[in-house]
Amino acid sequence: MNPTAETETLPGITPALSPLVSICIPNYNGADYIRECIGSVLAQERDFEIEIILHDDASTDDSLSIIRKEFPEVHVLASKTNAGFCISNNRMVDHSHGTYILLLNNDAILRPGSLRAFLLEAEASARPGIIGLPQHSLVDGALVDRGYEFDLFMNPIPAFAPGRQEVATVTGACLWVPRRVWDEIGGFPDWFGSVAEDIYLCHAARLLGYSVVVLDAPGFDHWIGRNLGGGKVMEDRLVSTTRRRALSERNKTWVMMICYPLSLLMIILPLHFLLLAIEAVALLAIGTSLSKLKAIYLTLPVKLFSGFTYVIATRKRIQANRRLGNMEYLRQFRLLPWKFVMLLRHGMPKLH
């Protein structure tokens, strides 16, 4: 990929010649929180070189001017068109020079000591891999997760156990990955657009024999759902947006098709579609509009088929190079469907 084909590199302070860590921040209309995000990076105590690369995805607010005026040390790639989350991150990594990469959402804030904790873990670990931190909500400070496990329908289950632990996935809002791991996986699939790209990256990394670990501290703070909306519990009820749900169901299904053992996939995929059909009928029964259900469920087969060639090619590549056995891969999965648990806890979700 040519990272400059659709972007303009804006002038700023000359970056470090040989940074150890490249912090990559995708930005779209982040004027309300980009100062805190970049400020949290610059405030980190360190004795190693870093570079901060920001991809502005054709923002329509004044976030780009804020960055240019207040943070000249940030290397900005200004996209001419809105490219989406996956392409934004791929462009930044292509443009970066660090041995390690930190993907950091523009609405996330690193707690003090985070960069050092990442680096100490990465350089002490005998097995390279992806590293995450505990995620806290900026709304109320609550712990959101310490990484994720999954049910067999690729629904993420938040982990909360304290102490360093291996998990199935860490959130892409603050994800540390060695360049060698990123390169072997091939980065995010451009055709994913956004949502569940972190699930794909972590599951592919595990299949290729790399670890996925969450540290006990320091952690980071995050405005959950600010960019795409939804994806959270509000007033004890699940809240999401039609767009987020549509992207989530499509992309999670693609991850299943890429990563699952074929024998499991042949069983799970029909059950997955059956449960989605039941879910759609239930939402219709409580008054969800047909237009929203069509956007999420009725068009899903067409959306899945549109990426079928990419999915098959990616599956062949990942499965051909896998180093992890099926049982070890499935060790981070749980049998009880997580959507059923959430339904019992919070009732039917509300879609905007």
Secondary structure, DSSP 8 states (H G I E B T S, - for coil): --TTTTEEEE--S---SS-SEEEEEEESS-TTTHHHHHHHHHT---SS-EEEEEEE-S-SSSHHHHHHHH-TTSEEEEESS---HHHHHHHHHHH---SEEEEE-TTEEE-TTHHHHHHHHHHH-SS-EEEE--EEETTT--EEESSEEEETT--EEE----SSEE-SB--TTEEEEEHHHHHHHTSS-GGG-SSSHHHHHHHHHHHTT-EEEE-SSS-EEE-TTTTT---EEETTEEEE-HHHHHHHHHHHHHHHHHHS-HHHHHHHHHHHHHHHHHHHHHHHHTT--HHHHIIIIITHHHHHHHTHHHHHHHHHHHHHT--S-HHHHGGGEESS-HHHHHHHHH-S-EE-
